[in-house]
């Protein structure tokens, strides 16, 4: 069974981010891979927050 990190690495090897190659992804340390994934998906962390966009207090 693959670990979550191995699945994540395979995801980016199959479809590397712009400016990177699959070989770059293969050479990345586990920490670098997790940091890259967080950076690429950090906006998604706040999608569940209701009322954040356009919320004003008068």
Phi and psi restraints in degrees (value plus and minus 20) as a CYANA .aco file:
   2 UNK   PHI     -98.3   -58.3
   2 UNK   PSI     124.9   164.9
   3 UNK   PHI     -98.9   -58.9
   3 UNK   PSI     147.6   187.6
   4 UNK   PHI     -80.1   -40.1
   4 UNK   PSI     -57.3   -17.3
   5 UNK   PHI     -87.7   -47.7
   5 UNK   PSI     -59.3   -19.3
   6 UNK   PHI     -85.5   -45.5
   6 UNK   PSI     -58.2   -18.2
   7 UNK   PHI     -85.0   -45.0
   7 UNK   PSI     -62.0   -22.0
   8 UNK   PHI     -84.1   -44.1
   8 UNK   PSI     -63.6   -23.6
   9 UNK   PHI     -80.8   -40.8
   9 UNK   PSI     -63.9   -23.9
  10 UNK   PHI     -84.1   -44.1
  10 UNK   PSI     -57.1   -17.1
  11 UNK   PHI     -78.5   -38.5
  11 UNK   PSI     -65.6   -25.6
  12 UNK   PHI     -99.0   -59.0
  12 UNK   PSI     -45.0    -5.0
  13 UNK   PHI     -88.1   -48.1
  13 UNK   PSI     -62.4   -22.4
  14 UNK   PHI     -87.7   -47.7
  14 UNK   PSI     -52.9   -12.9
  15 UNK   PHI    -163.6  -123.6
  15 UNK   PSI      58.1    98.1
  16 UNK   PHI     -86.8   -46.8
  16 UNK   PSI     128.2   168.2
  17 UNK   PHI     -81.7   -41.7
  17 UNK   PSI     137.9   177.9
  18 UNK   PHI     -76.1   -36.1
  18 UNK   PSI     113.7   153.7
  19 UNK   PHI      69.1   109.1
  19 UNK   PSI     -21.1    18.9
  20 UNK   PHI    -143.0  -103.0
  20 UNK   PSI     140.0   180.0
  21 UNK   PHI    -136.2   -96.2
  21 UNK   PSI     146.6   186.6
  22 UNK   PHI     -82.6   -42.6
  22 UNK   PSI     -51.6   -11.6
  23 UNK   PHI     -85.7   -45.7
  23 UNK   PSI     -58.0   -18.0
  24 UNK   PHI     -78.2   -38.2
  24 UNK   PSI     -63.6   -23.6
  25 UNK   PHI     -85.8   -45.8
  25 UNK   PSI     -61.4   -21.4
  26 UNK   PHI     -79.8   -39.8
  26 UNK   PSI     -56.0   -16.0
  27 UNK   PHI    -103.6   -63.6
  27 UNK   PSI     -31.8     8.2
  28 UNK   PHI     -89.1   -49.1
  28 UNK   PSI     123.4   163.4
  29 UNK   PHI     -91.7   -51.7
  29 UNK   PSI     144.5   184.5
  30 UNK   PHI     -81.1   -41.1
  30 UNK   PSI     -61.9   -21.9
  31 UNK   PHI     -83.5   -43.5
  31 UNK   PSI     -63.0   -23.0
  32 UNK   PHI     -84.1   -44.1
  32 UNK   PSI     -58.9   -18.9
  33 UNK   PHI     -83.3   -43.3
  33 UNK   PSI     -65.0   -25.0
  34 UNK   PHI     -86.5   -46.5
  34 UNK   PSI     -59.0   -19.0
  35 UNK   PHI     -82.4   -42.4
  35 UNK   PSI     -63.4   -23.4
  36 UNK   PHI     -83.2   -43.2
  36 UNK   PSI     -63.7   -23.7
  37 UNK   PHI     -82.6   -42.6
  37 UNK   PSI     -62.6   -22.6
  38 UNK   PHI     -81.4   -41.4
  38 UNK   PSI     -66.8   -26.8
  39 UNK   PHI     -80.4   -40.4
  39 UNK   PSI     -62.6   -22.6
  40 UNK   PHI     -91.2   -51.2
  40 UNK   PSI     -41.2    -1.2
  41 UNK   PHI    -140.1  -100.1
  41 UNK   PSI      -9.0    31.0
  42 UNK   PHI     -82.8   -42.8
  42 UNK   PSI     -50.7   -10.7
  43 UNK   PHI     -87.9   -47.9
  43 UNK   PSI     -48.2    -8.2
  44 UNK   PHI     -89.4   -49.4
  44 UNK   PSI     -39.3     0.7
  45 UNK   PHI     -84.0   -44.0
  45 UNK   PSI     -48.0    -8.0
  46 UNK   PHI    -126.4   -86.4
  46 UNK   PSI     -10.0    30.0
  47 UNK   PHI     -83.7   -43.7
  47 UNK   PSI     -47.4    -7.4
  48 UNK   PHI    -101.6   -61.6
  48 UNK   PSI     -31.1     8.9
  49 UNK   PHI     -95.7   -55.7
  49 UNK   PSI      97.3   137.3
  50 UNK   PHI    -100.6   -60.6
  50 UNK   PSI     117.7   157.7
  51 UNK   PHI      58.9    98.9
  51 UNK   PSI     -13.7    26.3
  52 UNK   PHI     -89.5   -49.5
  52 UNK   PSI     -66.9   -26.9
  53 UNK   PHI     -97.3   -57.3
  53 UNK   PSI     107.5   147.5
  54 UNK   PHI      56.0    96.0
  54 UNK   PSI      -3.4    36.6
  55 UNK   PHI    -110.4   -70.4
  55 UNK   PSI     101.6   141.6
  56 UNK   PHI    -146.4  -106.4
  56 UNK   PSI     124.4   164.4
  57 UNK   PHI    -131.1   -91.1
  57 UNK   PSI     105.7   145.7
